[in-house]
Amino acid sequence: MKFAQKYVIVLSFVLLCSDSRVWAQRPSEVVKWSTSVAKVTPAIAQVVLSATLAEGWHVYALSQPVGGPTPLKITTPAGSPYEIQGS
């Protein structure tokens, strides 16, 4: 194989590998989180978490048990002074 052919093959491989990051989506492009807080009473505040997902995407839990990912579930610890109401 001629030197020029080897050079073209190696250069093509390097370019293909290095450009793969161009097509990757950043997490900030896939899901946009927002919150709003409203004071209901002096002792109660309403916090609303909202996520807007890019078309075709889903949010899953951070850990993946055997059998695949599970849908994201937001909870509060037992005994916490906070409780989740609604979906």
BELZI-V996651 format. One record per residue. N is the residue number from 1. RES is the residue in three letters. SS is DSSP state (hx for helix, st for strand, lp for the rest). D_FIRST is the distance of its C-alpha to the first C-alpha in Angstrom with 1 decimal. Layout:
n = (N | N)
res = (RES | RES)
ss = (SS | SS)
d_first = (D_FIRST | D_FIRST)
This chain:
n = (1 | 2 | 3 | 4 | 5 | 6 | 7 | 8 | 9 | 10 | 11 | 12 | 13 | 14 | 15 | 16 | 17 | 18 | 19 | 20 | 21 | 22 | 23 | 24 | 25 | 26 | 27 | 28 | 29 | 30 | 31 | 32 | 33 | 34 | 35 | 36 | 37 | 38 | 39 | 40 | 41 | 42 | 43 | 44 | 45 | 46 | 47 | 48 | 49 | 50 | 51 | 52 | 53 | 54 | 55 | 56 | 57 | 58 | 59 | 60 | 61 | 62 | 63 | 64 | 65 | 66 | 67 | 68 | 69 | 70 | 71 | 72 | 73 | 74 | 75 | 76 | 77 | 78 | 79 | 80 | 81 | 82 | 83 | 84 | 85 | 86 | 87)
res = (MET | LYS | PHE | ALA | GLN | LYS | TYR | VAL | ILE | VAL | LEU | SER | PHE | VAL | LEU | LEU | CYS | SER | ASP | SER | ARG | VAL | TRP | ALA | GLN | ARG | PRO | SER | GLU | VAL | VAL | LYS | TRP | SER | THR | SER | VAL | ALA | LYS | VAL | THR | PRO | ALA | ILE | ALA | GLN | VAL | VAL | LEU | SER | ALA | THR | LEU | ALA | GLU | GLY | TRP | HIS | VAL | TYR | ALA | LEU | SER | GLN | PRO | VAL | GLY | GLY | PRO | THR | PRO | LEU | LYS | ILE | THR | THR | PRO | ALA | GLY | SER | PRO | TYR | GLU | ILE | GLN | GLY | SER)
ss = (lp | lp | hx | hx | hx | hx | hx | hx | hx | hx | hx | hx | hx | hx | hx | hx | hx | hx | lp | hx | hx | hx | hx | lp | lp | lp | hx | hx | hx | hx | st | st | st | st | st | st | st | st | st | st | st | lp | lp | st | st | st | st | st | st | st | st | st | st | lp | lp | lp | lp | lp | lp | st | lp | lp | lp | lp | lp | lp | lp | lp | lp | lp | st | lp | lp | lp | lp | lp | lp | lp | lp | lp | lp | lp | lp | lp | lp | lp | lp)
d_first = (0.0 | 3.8 | 6.6 | 8.4 | 6.5 | 6.8 | 10.2 | 11.3 | 10.8 | 12.6 | 15.1 | 15.9 | 16.6 | 18.8 | 20.6 | 21.3 | 22.7 | 24.8 | 26.3 | 27.7 | 30.8 | 31.6 | 32.5 | 34.5 | 38.3 | 40.4 | 43.5 | 45.7 | 44.3 | 45.0 | 48.6 | 51.2 | 54.2 | 57.6 | 61.0 | 64.5 | 67.6 | 71.1 | 74.2 | 76.4 | 79.2 | 79.7 | 78.2 | 75.7 | 72.5 | 70.2 | 66.5 | 64.2 | 60.5 | 58.4 | 54.8 | 53.1 | 49.8 | 47.0 | 47.0 | 45.6 | 45.8 | 48.2 | 49.4 | 49.3 | 50.7 | 48.7 | 48.6 | 47.4 | 49.3 | 48.0 | 48.0 | 46.5 | 47.7 | 51.3 | 52.8 | 53.8 | 57.4 | 59.2 | 62.1 | 64.6 | 65.5 | 68.6 | 71.6 | 70.1 | 72.5 | 70.2 | 69.8 | 67.6 | 69.4 | 67.6 | 64.1)
